[in-house]
């Protein structure tokens, strides 16, 4: 190892206690990111001394990010009073709140987001699939293509992607027609499901084999007549909305891409048709 | 490879290998919930033997839930090939995918959800606050009350709660006027922010002291005239939508409470006004 570190201490100086490397965050706290392997017997006293120092500095929250290869250090952090904040496949984030006052650390992500795609062709047929897995497996129920919106993915992009993946059909995003919020669908997490209308741009179905048993264009009346759609209030409400939309009797929320001063893009979804009346139509995409 | 499996066993003995207690999930996998303290030296061979047995049984995903008090077992699980799935303050969920095929385990929660509340009284004044912390601290900007939707909390309930907490004002939920999806707002997570309209049911402001510097009723024109609102495209778009709504020129999505056959409640948000035209108005709340 090169780069000899000079720790030669002159006699009579105050003993320097080694601390964990940390950076300050924007809320009066510190962030520690352990990147090098460390023995837990070395880590534990370092962490204890560091907390003591941060307490003297009146720091608030401590964020400790432990990559999965340093799982050996978790137990020491928990013994020191850390709790879990969130985890991703390859790391665990732990937190420790130093002040006596109530913890104001932000909550973990709380929702999963999904889409269902209403895709209708010019002869009033809707694009439907039968799934190989899940609750509809083997039921013969024809349903809209659905899927999960990935972290970092726009809802409108996810709808286009899922339709393409499951059926091979190219589409253009039109509107969010409705959304449903439900709870405890998945561990303790909540769920937001967006019903999206898309316009088909191709018509030959190439179904995906891994998840999809069958895919077809089906008359919207046949889709709605399915006992499952009739019986389940949520499905029948969504079917009514789609039918109204297909008759041009319904306006949903259209996406409008906006860029902040710092260059960050985001989509605002709103009733674009109504807003045209107040002269904002020139700003819509 | 032919079918018959031969397990060479000494005659007259059936070796009993102790395994972890597991329950089957609905997707061909197993769930292990460690509830009793265990030494990691005991746990590691048990886990190894259990995986081997699950592999023989052609199980797919293994979910291992470790309460924080059993943090001592994480390292063994990681060494055995587990990765993190998600964490909550008091537990870590690890997963292991047994088959050779691609992992189809569901993703972790991906979004945080927030609300902004547009509350206008009969003299066209909007309820606004100045915050003690965050990006608007000390800027003099008056903004709508905002807040985070808790896990398990309905968007409409969260909007009512936040307005009450920050200003003491009682409200009734009317509509979601628009929503914005943005990314990487918080670690790698995405963000969904719902702009909600609420009708005030009380008028005397009792501001909360911890987070709120000031709260008042302000003419909607003065709110919109703020340089910050004018300059930021997202804020000016939202202001236009709110203004259109206050002039009754805009329809958003209203919540409709639906209950599944299994008794699970959820809210569907949609353009209720348009749907009335197709005779569904009797079903709205």
Interface residues (C-beta under 8 A of the other chain):
Chain A: X27 X68 X69 X71 X72 X74 X75 X78 X83 X84 X85 X86 X87 X88 X89 X90 X91 X92 X93 X106 X107 X108 X109 X110 X111 X112 X113 X133 X148 X149 X150 X151 X152 X153 X154 X155 X177 X178 X179 X180 X181 X182 X183 X184 X186 X187 X188 X189 X190 X192 X231 X232 X233 X234 X237 X238 X240 X241 X243 X244 X247 X249 X250 X251 X252 X253 X256 X258 X259 X260 X261 X264 X266 X267 X268 X269 X270 X271 X274 X275 X277 X278 X280 X283
Chain B: X27 X68 X69 X71 X72 X74 X75 X78 X83 X84 X85 X86 X87 X88 X89 X90 X91 X92 X93 X104 X106 X107 X108 X109 X110 X111 X112 X113 X133 X148 X149 X150 X151 X152 X153 X154 X155 X177 X178 X179 X180 X181 X182 X183 X184 X186 X187 X188 X189 X190 X192 X231 X232 X233 X234 X237 X238 X240 X241 X243 X244 X247 X249 X250 X251 X252 X253 X256 X258 X259 X260 X261 X264 X266 X267 X268 X269 X270 X271 X274 X275 X277 X278 X280 X283
